[in-house]
């Protein structure tokens, strides 16, 4: 146990007022302070926070298996966004799809025009942009559980449009509507996962979001590889139909999930919050202590304002937190991730045959899943800032190597070198920047504004991604700039920019409770001093 953790332990009671204000149910603004004004409850909150600081990853996982399972189930909803996004990028490489909807190039080959490629890739993100903004207010009203259930119902309905499409225009419209529930999933999943598990498990559970991306990619890659030689409409309709595998089973499971106790406390539903805590793994006195710890943080944040609004995200210290979340989300588009998202088409443009490109994409997706699993011990033993900076630095190196191989005289060897570097870049991203970004996002937001801040942060991702998808398509497409590996120059430069911004503005939040994180931001501590700053467990401001 580190000295930083040891310093947070206190013994004995603290001297506070014992007057208890009357409880008000269903109140978004907690104008009473049951814990802050109660000596015994404060001691319980302090004791529980000390216990969470001392609890290791394996110990927390053994004592809270149900919390881990529920967190993973919510994160698994991201499979649907991943599945659909990778599906469209694979369609533009399918032989029959290109002949059915594409045009002949000067070389006599069939290709989907750049504008339609961009529309297919961007339409879902445009719908998700709407979804993430709607997710915050709806979640604040209905909770994570019912909001996700409604989004899953909508997902089931919108898949019909994509499946029965007879033109690129209909596909774009289907993607646009499917994107709306994606926005709900991506806004709520990291927030819910971070709120239902102990402190030491936040990194591992939120990192499963990236694993869900990889699982979706593997299913798509396998289906596309199996059907890429079919010369009929089922080469793309059958993979599209596979989307129906996910929403209904997830809907049933999430119906039985416990609501986040943090959301319930914010709504004044203390008894329900206690039942959720017990379902998530804490029993008896430990559940009461966890409840007191949650109430303490929520009461402290309630002093900052009443019902959360989008405007609150841009006031005071919350503006800094919102900026960090937006920066982390947007940076996912600038460190080589778009090469992974369009891997099959990238391999083709690098000179690999269509069949081998689909096979390489399947291998790439499987390796991504391995990298996601390796990220779990990384998040347990290394800081969030450390993982992000080193991961980005490594990918910058590989991106410029990719660009160099793309610039020399092209041969069979250089084609395979570019393909291998594309796989390595995807692997590094899937093991470092990808998963750790979701952890940083979930931890940076205040509890009171979490549902709104994760939504706005994801909106920043889509604002950055939509023009980047167009740029990526333009760089890779044979009817565009046809840069192949030379796109590494562009992504290498954008990745360097991400590294510089993270070095100066990304704080280290590993091992910090939400109360400590609130205090550090309220004190305006420099990002590079977050790790070394001591916050006593008795401090409230």
C-alpha positions as CSV (number, residue, x, y, z in Angstrom):
1,X,0.0,0.0,0.0
2,X,1.4,3.4,-1.0
3,X,2.1,6.2,1.4
4,X,-0.4,8.4,-0.4
5,X,-3.1,5.9,0.5
6,X,-1.9,5.5,4.1
7,X,-2.1,9.2,4.7
8,X,-5.9,9.2,4.0
9,X,-6.6,6.9,7.1
10,X,-7.8,8.5,10.2
11,X,-8.8,7.2,13.6
12,X,-11.5,8.3,16.0
13,X,-14.4,10.6,15.5
14,X,-14.5,14.1,14.3
15,X,-16.3,16.9,15.9
16,X,-19.3,18.1,13.9
17,X,-22.9,19.2,14.5
18,X,-25.3,16.5,15.2
19,X,-28.5,18.2,14.1
20,X,-30.3,16.2,11.3
21,X,-32.4,18.1,8.8
22,X,-35.7,16.5,7.6
23,X,-35.4,14.2,4.6
24,X,-37.1,15.3,1.3
25,X,-37.9,12.6,-1.2
26,X,-37.5,12.9,-4.9
27,X,-35.5,16.1,-4.7
28,X,-32.8,16.8,-7.2
29,X,-31.3,19.5,-5.0
30,X,-30.4,18.1,-1.6
31,X,-30.9,21.2,0.7
32,X,-30.6,19.0,3.8
33,X,-27.2,17.6,4.9
34,X,-27.9,14.4,6.8
35,X,-24.4,13.1,6.6
36,X,-22.4,16.4,6.8
37,X,-24.3,17.4,10.0
38,X,-24.3,14.0,11.6
39,X,-21.2,12.9,13.5
40,X,-21.9,9.1,13.3
41,X,-22.8,9.2,9.6
42,X,-19.7,11.2,8.8
43,X,-17.5,8.7,10.6
44,X,-19.2,5.9,8.6
45,X,-18.5,7.7,5.3
46,X,-14.9,8.3,6.2
47,X,-14.4,4.7,7.3
48,X,-15.9,3.4,4.1
49,X,-13.7,5.7,1.9
50,X,-10.6,4.5,3.8
51,X,-11.7,0.9,3.1
52,X,-12.1,1.6,-0.6
53,X,-8.6,3.1,-0.8
54,X,-7.2,0.0,0.8
55,X,-9.1,-2.5,-1.3
56,X,-7.1,-4.0,-4.1
57,X,-8.4,-4.9,-7.6
58,X,-8.7,-8.6,-7.0
59,X,-10.2,-8.2,-3.5
60,X,-12.8,-5.8,-4.9
61,X,-13.6,-8.1,-7.8
62,X,-14.2,-11.1,-5.5
63,X,-16.4,-9.1,-3.1
64,X,-18.4,-7.3,-5.8
65,X,-18.8,-9.8,-8.7
66,X,-22.4,-8.7,-9.4
67,X,-21.4,-5.1,-9.7
68,X,-18.7,-6.1,-12.3
69,X,-21.3,-8.1,-14.2
70,X,-23.9,-5.3,-14.3
71,X,-21.2,-2.8,-15.3
72,X,-20.1,-5.1,-18.2
73,X,-23.7,-5.6,-19.4
74,X,-24.2,-1.9,-19.7
75,X,-20.8,-1.5,-21.4
76,X,-21.8,-4.3,-23.8
77,X,-24.4,-2.0,-25.4
78,X,-21.5,-0.4,-27.2
79,X,-21.1,-3.6,-29.3
80,X,-24.0,-2.3,-31.4
81,X,-22.4,1.0,-32.3
82,X,-19.1,-0.8,-33.0
83,X,-20.8,-3.5,-35.0
84,X,-22.7,-1.1,-37.2
85,X,-19.7,1.3,-37.7
86,X,-17.3,-1.5,-38.7
87,X,-20.0,-3.1,-40.9
88,X,-20.3,0.0,-43.1
89,X,-16.5,0.3,-43.5
90,X,-16.4,-3.3,-44.6
91,X,-19.3,-2.9,-47.0
92,X,-17.3,-0.5,-49.2
93,X,-14.7,-3.2,-49.6
94,X,-17.2,-6.0,-50.6
95,X,-17.0,-6.9,-54.2
96,X,-20.7,-7.3,-54.9
97,X,-21.6,-4.2,-52.8
98,X,-19.1,-2.1,-54.9
99,X,-20.6,-3.5,-58.2
100,X,-24.2,-2.9,-57.0
101,X,-23.8,0.6,-55.6
102,X,-20.4,1.9,-56.9
103,X,-18.9,3.4,-60.0
104,X,-16.0,2.3,-62.3
105,X,-12.7,4.0,-61.8
106,X,-10.1,4.9,-64.5
107,X,-8.4,1.5,-63.9
108,X,-11.7,-0.4,-64.6
109,X,-12.3,-1.3,-60.9
110,X,-15.5,-0.7,-59.0
111,X,-15.5,1.7,-56.1
112,X,-18.0,3.5,-53.9
113,X,-17.7,7.2,-54.5
114,X,-15.9,9.2,-51.8
115,X,-19.0,11.3,-51.0
116,X,-21.1,8.2,-50.4
117,X,-18.4,6.5,-48.4
118,X,-18.3,9.6,-46.1
119,X,-22.1,9.7,-45.9
120,X,-22.2,6.0,-44.8
121,X,-19.5,6.5,-42.2
122,X,-20.8,9.9,-41.0
123,X,-24.6,9.4,-40.9
124,X,-24.6,7.2,-37.8
125,X,-22.3,9.6,-36.0
126,X,-24.7,12.5,-36.9
127,X,-27.6,10.5,-35.3
128,X,-25.4,9.7,-32.3
129,X,-24.6,13.4,-31.9
130,X,-28.4,14.0,-31.4
131,X,-28.6,11.0,-29.0
132,X,-25.8,12.1,-26.7
133,X,-27.4,15.5,-26.1
134,X,-30.8,13.9,-25.4
135,X,-29.2,11.3,-23.1
136,X,-28.3,13.7,-20.3
137,X,-31.7,15.2,-19.6
138,X,-33.5,11.9,-20.2
139,X,-31.1,10.0,-17.8
140,X,-31.4,12.7,-15.1
141,X,-35.2,12.2,-15.3
142,X,-35.5,8.4,-15.8
143,X,-32.2,6.9,-14.6
144,X,-29.6,4.9,-16.4
145,X,-31.7,1.7,-16.5
146,X,-34.9,2.9,-18.1
147,X,-33.1,5.3,-20.5
148,X,-31.0,2.4,-21.8
149,X,-34.1,0.1,-22.1
150,X,-35.9,2.8,-24.2
151,X,-32.8,3.2,-26.4
152,X,-32.6,-0.6,-27.0
153,X,-36.3,-0.6,-28.1
154,X,-35.5,2.2,-30.6
155,X,-32.4,0.3,-31.8
156,X,-34.5,-2.8,-32.6
157,X,-36.9,-0.6,-34.7
158,X,-34.3,1.3,-36.7
159,X,-32.4,-1.8,-37.8
160,X,-35.3,-2.5,-40.2
161,X,-34.5,0.5,-42.4
162,X,-30.9,-0.6,-42.9
163,X,-31.9,-4.2,-43.5
164,X,-34.5,-3.4,-46.2
165,X,-32.4,-0.7,-47.9
166,X,-32.3,-0.7,-51.7
167,X,-30.1,2.3,-52.2
168,X,-27.2,4.1,-50.6
169,X,-29.6,6.9,-49.7
170,X,-31.8,4.5,-47.7
171,X,-28.7,3.1,-46.0
172,X,-27.6,6.5,-45.0
173,X,-31.1,7.3,-43.5
174,X,-31.1,4.0,-41.6
175,X,-27.6,4.7,-40.2
176,X,-28.7,8.2,-39.2
177,X,-31.7,6.9,-37.1
178,X,-29.7,4.0,-35.7
179,X,-27.2,6.5,-34.4
180,X,-29.7,8.1,-32.0
181,X,-29.7,5.1,-29.6
182,X,-25.9,4.8,-30.0
183,X,-25.7,8.2,-28.4
184,X,-27.6,7.0,-25.4
185,X,-25.5,3.9,-25.0
186,X,-22.1,5.7,-25.2
187,X,-23.2,8.5,-22.9
188,X,-24.6,6.2,-20.2
189,X,-22.4,3.2,-20.2
190,X,-19.2,4.7,-18.8
191,X,-21.1,6.7,-16.2
192,X,-23.1,3.7,-14.9
193,X,-20.0,1.4,-14.9
194,X,-18.0,3.9,-12.8
195,X,-20.8,4.4,-10.3
196,X,-21.6,0.8,-9.4
197,X,-18.2,-0.6,-8.6
198,X,-15.6,0.1,-5.9
199,X,-12.9,2.7,-6.5
200,X,-10.2,0.2,-7.5
201,X,-12.4,-1.4,-10.2
202,X,-13.3,1.8,-12.0
203,X,-10.4,1.6,-14.4
204,X,-11.0,-2.0,-15.4
205,X,-14.8,-1.8,-15.8
206,X,-14.8,1.4,-17.8
207,X,-12.0,-0.1,-20.0
208,X,-14.5,-2.9,-21.0
209,X,-16.1,-0.3,-23.3
210,X,-13.1,-0.6,-25.6
211,X,-13.4,-4.4,-25.3
212,X,-17.0,-4.1,-26.5
213,X,-15.8,-2.2,-29.5
214,X,-13.4,-5.1,-30.3
215,X,-16.1,-7.7,-29.8
216,X,-18.4,-5.9,-32.3
217,X,-15.5,-5.6,-34.7
218,X,-14.7,-9.3,-34.4
219,X,-18.3,-10.3,-35.2
220,X,-18.4,-8.0,-38.2
221,X,-15.0,-9.1,-39.5
222,X,-16.0,-12.8,-39.2
223,X,-19.3,-12.2,-41.0
224,X,-17.8,-10.1,-43.7
225,X,-15.0,-12.6,-44.3
226,X,-17.5,-15.4,-44.5
227,X,-19.8,-13.5,-47.0
228,X,-17.3,-11.4,-49.0
229,X,-17.2,-13.9,-51.9
230,X,-21.0,-14.0,-52.2
231,X,-22.2,-12.3,-55.4
232,X,-25.7,-11.4,-54.3
233,X,-27.6,-9.0,-52.0
234,X,-27.2,-11.4,-49.0
235,X,-23.4,-10.6,-48.9
236,X,-24.4,-7.4,-47.0
237,X,-28.0,-8.0,-45.9
238,X,-27.1,-11.1,-43.7
239,X,-24.4,-9.2,-41.8
240,X,-26.8,-6.4,-41.3
241,X,-29.4,-8.7,-39.9
242,X,-26.9,-9.9,-37.2
243,X,-27.5,-6.6,-35.4
244,X,-30.8,-8.0,-34.1
245,X,-28.8,-10.5,-32.0
246,X,-28.1,-7.9,-29.3
247,X,-30.9,-5.4,-28.4
248,X,-33.6,-7.8,-27.1
249,X,-31.4,-10.0,-24.8
250,X,-29.7,-6.9,-23.4
251,X,-33.1,-5.3,-22.9
252,X,-34.2,-8.2,-20.8
253,X,-31.0,-8.3,-18.7
254,X,-31.0,-4.5,-18.1
255,X,-34.7,-4.7,-16.9
256,X,-33.4,-6.7,-13.9
257,X,-30.3,-4.5,-13.3
258,X,-30.0,-2.4,-10.2
259,X,-30.2,1.4,-10.7
260,X,-27.1,3.4,-9.9
261,X,-27.2,4.3,-6.1
262,X,-25.5,7.6,-6.9
263,X,-28.4,8.5,-9.2
264,X,-31.0,7.4,-6.7
265,X,-29.4,9.4,-3.9
266,X,-29.4,12.5,-6.2
267,X,-33.1,11.9,-6.6
268,X,-33.6,11.6,-2.8
269,X,-34.6,7.9,-3.0
270,X,-32.5,6.7,-0.1
271,X,-34.2,3.3,0.6
272,X,-33.9,2.3,-3.1
273,X,-30.3,3.4,-3.1
274,X,-29.6,1.1,-0.1
275,X,-31.2,-1.8,-1.9
276,X,-29.1,-1.2,-5.0
277,X,-25.9,-1.1,-2.9
278,X,-26.9,-4.4,-1.3
279,X,-27.6,-6.0,-4.8
280,X,-24.2,-4.7,-6.0
281,X,-22.3,-6.5,-3.3
282,X,-22.2,-4.6,0.0
283,X,-24.2,-6.1,2.9
284,X,-25.3,-5.0,6.4
285,X,-23.1,-2.3,8.0
286,X,-20.9,-2.1,5.0
287,X,-23.9,-1.1,2.8
288,X,-24.9,1.6,5.3
289,X,-21.3,2.9,5.2
290,X,-21.3,3.0,1.4
291,X,-24.6,4.8,1.5
292,X,-23.2,7.4,3.9
293,X,-20.1,7.8,1.7
294,X,-22.3,8.4,-1.4
295,X,-24.5,10.8,0.4
296,X,-21.6,12.8,1.7
297,X,-20.2,13.4,-1.8
298,X,-23.7,14.2,-3.3
299,X,-24.4,16.6,-0.4
300,X,-21.1,18.4,-1.0
301,X,-21.9,18.7,-4.7
302,X,-25.5,19.8,-4.0
303,X,-24.1,23.0,-2.4
304,X,-22.8,24.0,-5.8
305,X,-26.3,24.1,-7.3
306,X,-29.7,22.5,-7.8
307,X,-31.0,20.6,-10.8
308,X,-28.2,20.1,-13.2
309,X,-28.4,21.8,-16.6
310,X,-26.2,21.9,-19.7
311,X,-25.2,25.5,-18.8
312,X,-23.7,24.2,-15.5
313,X,-21.0,22.3,-17.5
314,X,-19.5,25.6,-18.6
315,X,-19.5,27.4,-15.2
316,X,-16.7,27.6,-12.7
317,X,-14.5,24.6,-12.2
318,X,-16.9,22.4,-14.1
319,X,-15.8,24.2,-17.3
320,X,-12.3,22.7,-16.8
321,X,-13.7,19.3,-16.3
322,X,-15.9,19.5,-19.3
323,X,-12.9,20.7,-21.4
324,X,-10.8,17.7,-20.3
325,X,-13.6,15.3,-21.1
326,X,-14.1,16.8,-24.6
327,X,-10.4,16.8,-25.2
328,X,-10.1,13.1,-24.3
329,X,-13.1,12.1,-26.4
330,X,-12.1,14.1,-29.4
331,X,-8.5,12.8,-29.2
332,X,-9.7,9.3,-30.0
333,X,-10.0,10.4,-33.7
334,X,-6.5,11.8,-33.9
335,X,-4.1,9.1,-32.8
336,X,-4.5,6.5,-35.6
337,X,-7.9,5.1,-34.5
338,X,-9.5,5.9,-37.9
339,X,-7.0,3.5,-39.5
340,X,-8.4,0.7,-37.3
341,X,-12.0,1.7,-38.1
342,X,-11.3,1.4,-41.8
343,X,-8.8,-1.4,-41.6
344,X,-10.1,-3.6,-44.4
345,X,-10.2,-0.7,-46.9
346,X,-6.8,0.5,-45.6
347,X,-5.3,-3.0,-46.3
348,X,-6.8,-3.0,-49.8
349,X,-5.4,0.5,-50.6
350,X,-2.0,-0.6,-49.2
351,X,-1.9,-3.3,-52.0
352,X,-3.3,-6.4,-50.2
353,X,-5.8,-8.6,-52.0
354,X,-9.5,-8.3,-51.0
355,X,-9.7,-11.8,-49.5
356,X,-6.5,-11.3,-47.5
357,X,-7.7,-7.8,-46.4
358,X,-10.8,-9.3,-44.8
359,X,-8.7,-12.0,-43.2
360,X,-6.2,-9.4,-41.9
361,X,-9.1,-7.3,-40.5
362,X,-10.4,-10.4,-38.6
363,X,-6.9,-10.9,-37.1
364,X,-6.6,-7.2,-36.3
365,X,-10.0,-7.3,-34.5
366,X,-8.9,-10.4,-32.4
367,X,-5.6,-8.8,-31.5
368,X,-7.6,-5.7,-30.4
369,X,-9.5,-7.9,-28.0
370,X,-6.2,-9.2,-26.6
371,X,-5.0,-5.7,-26.2
372,X,-8.2,-4.7,-24.3
373,X,-7.6,-7.6,-21.9
374,X,-4.0,-6.5,-21.3
375,X,-5.3,-3.0,-20.5
376,X,-6.9,-4.2,-17.3
377,X,-3.7,-4.9,-15.4
378,X,-2.3,-1.6,-16.9
379,X,-5.1,0.4,-15.3
380,X,-4.6,-1.4,-12.0
381,X,-0.9,-0.6,-11.7
382,X,-0.2,2.5,-13.8
383,X,-1.7,6.0,-13.8
384,X,-4.3,7.1,-16.3
385,X,-2.1,10.0,-17.4
386,X,1.0,7.7,-17.7
387,X,-0.8,5.2,-19.9
388,X,-2.3,7.8,-22.2
389,X,1.0,9.7,-22.7
390,X,3.1,6.6,-23.3
391,X,0.5,5.0,-25.5
392,X,0.3,8.1,-27.7
393,X,4.0,8.5,-27.9
394,X,4.4,4.9,-29.1
395,X,1.7,5.3,-31.7
396,X,3.3,8.5,-33.0
397,X,6.5,6.5,-33.7
398,X,4.6,3.8,-35.6
399,X,2.5,6.3,-37.5
400,X,5.6,8.0,-38.9
401,X,7.1,4.6,-39.7
402,X,3.9,3.8,-41.7
403,X,4.2,7.1,-43.6
404,X,7.9,6.4,-44.5
405,X,7.0,2.9,-45.9
406,X,4.1,4.5,-47.8
407,X,6.5,7.0,-49.4
408,X,9.2,4.7,-50.7
409,X,9.0,2.7,-54.0
410,X,6.1,0.3,-53.6
411,X,6.5,-3.4,-53.7
412,X,5.0,-6.6,-52.2
413,X,7.2,-6.1,-49.1
414,X,6.2,-2.5,-48.5
415,X,2.5,-3.4,-48.9
416,X,2.8,-6.0,-46.1
417,X,5.0,-3.6,-44.0
418,X,2.2,-1.0,-44.1
419,X,-0.4,-3.7,-43.3
420,X,1.6,-4.9,-40.3
421,X,2.1,-1.4,-39.0
422,X,-1.6,-0.7,-39.4
423,X,-2.3,-3.8,-37.1
424,X,0.4,-2.6,-34.6
425,X,-1.1,0.9,-34.4
426,X,-4.6,-0.6,-33.8
427,X,-3.1,-2.9,-31.1
428,X,-1.4,-0.1,-29.2
429,X,-4.5,2.0,-29.4
430,X,-6.8,-0.8,-28.2
431,X,-4.5,-1.5,-25.2
432,X,-3.7,2.1,-24.1
433,X,-5.4,5.3,-25.3
434,X,-8.7,3.6,-26.3
435,X,-9.7,2.0,-22.9
436,X,-8.0,4.6,-20.7
437,X,-9.9,7.4,-22.3
438,X,-13.2,6.0,-21.1
439,X,-11.8,5.7,-17.6
440,X,-10.6,9.3,-17.6
441,X,-14.0,10.5,-18.9
442,X,-16.0,8.6,-16.2
443,X,-13.7,9.9,-13.4
444,X,-13.3,13.5,-14.4
445,X,-17.0,14.5,-14.4
446,X,-18.7,15.6,-11.2
447,X,-21.3,13.2,-9.9
448,X,-24.1,15.8,-10.2
449,X,-23.3,16.5,-13.8
450,X,-22.1,13.1,-14.9
451,X,-25.0,12.2,-17.2
452,X,-24.7,15.5,-19.0
453,X,-20.9,15.8,-19.2
454,X,-20.4,12.3,-20.7
455,X,-23.0,13.2,-23.3
456,X,-21.4,16.5,-24.2
457,X,-18.0,14.9,-24.2
458,X,-19.2,12.3,-26.7
459,X,-20.7,15.1,-28.8
460,X,-17.2,16.5,-29.0
461,X,-16.0,13.1,-30.3
462,X,-18.6,13.3,-33.1
463,X,-17.8,16.9,-33.9
464,X,-14.2,15.8,-34.4
465,X,-14.9,12.5,-36.0
466,X,-17.3,13.7,-38.8
467,X,-14.7,15.8,-40.7
468,X,-12.0,13.3,-39.8
469,X,-14.0,10.5,-41.5
470,X,-14.3,12.6,-44.6
471,X,-10.6,13.4,-44.5
472,X,-9.7,9.7,-43.9
473,X,-11.9,8.6,-46.8
474,X,-10.4,11.2,-49.0
475,X,-6.9,10.1,-48.1
476,X,-7.5,6.4,-48.7
477,X,-10.0,6.3,-51.6
478,X,-8.7,5.5,-55.1
479,X,-11.1,8.2,-56.4
480,X,-9.6,10.7,-53.8
481,X,-6.0,11.3,-52.8
482,X,-5.1,7.6,-52.7
483,X,-2.4,8.1,-50.0
484,X,-2.5,4.7,-48.4
485,X,0.3,4.5,-45.8
486,X,1.3,8.2,-46.4
487,X,-1.7,9.1,-44.3
488,X,0.6,8.4,-41.3
489,X,2.1,11.8,-41.8
490,X,-1.3,13.4,-41.1
491,X,-2.2,11.1,-38.1
492,X,1.3,11.3,-36.7
493,X,1.0,15.1,-36.5
494,X,-2.4,15.1,-35.0
495,X,-1.3,12.5,-32.4
496,X,1.6,14.7,-31.4
497,X,-0.9,17.5,-30.8
498,X,-2.9,15.2,-28.5
499,X,0.2,14.3,-26.6
500,X,1.1,17.9,-26.0
501,X,-2.4,18.8,-24.8
502,X,-2.5,15.8,-22.5
503,X,0.9,16.6,-21.0
504,X,-0.2,20.1,-19.9
505,X,-3.9,19.5,-19.1
506,X,-4.6,15.9,-18.2
507,X,-4.6,15.2,-14.4
508,X,-3.9,11.9,-12.7
509,X,-7.1,10.6,-11.1
510,X,-6.0,7.0,-10.3
511,X,-6.9,6.0,-6.7
512,X,-8.9,9.2,-6.0
513,X,-12.5,9.1,-4.6
514,X,-15.1,11.3,-6.2
515,X,-14.9,13.5,-3.1
516,X,-11.2,14.0,-3.5
517,X,-11.5,14.7,-7.3
518,X,-14.1,17.4,-6.5
519,X,-11.8,19.0,-4.0
520,X,-8.8,18.9,-6.3
521,X,-10.7,20.6,-9.1
522,X,-12.3,23.2,-6.8
523,X,-8.8,24.1,-5.5
524,X,-7.7,24.5,-9.1
525,X,-4.7,22.2,-8.6
526,X,-2.4,22.0,-11.7
527,X,-2.8,18.9,-13.8
528,X,0.8,17.8,-13.2
529,X,0.3,18.1,-9.4
530,X,-2.9,16.1,-9.0
531,X,-0.9,12.9,-8.1
532,X,1.3,14.5,-5.4
533,X,-1.4,16.7,-3.7
534,X,-2.6,15.3,-0.4
535,X,-6.3,15.4,0.4
536,X,-7.2,14.4,4.0
537,X,-10.1,12.0,4.3
538,X,-11.8,14.5,6.7
539,X,-11.7,17.4,4.3
540,X,-14.9,18.5,2.6
541,X,-13.6,21.5,0.6
